[in-house]
């Protein structure tokens, strides 16, 4: 697991460096970028039952939130961070 995480962070670091050299990205810490992607995904999956219960209790629209919507949101947020728009 540690080797996999190390490899992911190294790849992400290279992507950030390449984007920085191209003038598109700010230099940001790969671990923070990865955490900003992974943590919301884990939260989304871990709270599936809670969202269903909340909707039954009157919190409308929670069941319409899809994995694709979350991934799209995270892509837009991450890109905005890398581009210095956030």
Number of C-alpha atoms within 10 A of each C-alpha: 6 7 8 9 12 12 12 15 18 14 13 17 18 13 14 21 18 14 16 16 12 9 10 15 20 16 16 16 12 19 16 11 18 15 11 14 18 13 10 14 15 10 10 15 10 11 11 14 10 11 18 15 14 15 14 12 9 9 12 12 11 16 14 8 12 11 12 9 11 14 14 12 12 17 13 10 16 18 15 13 15 18 17 13 11 9
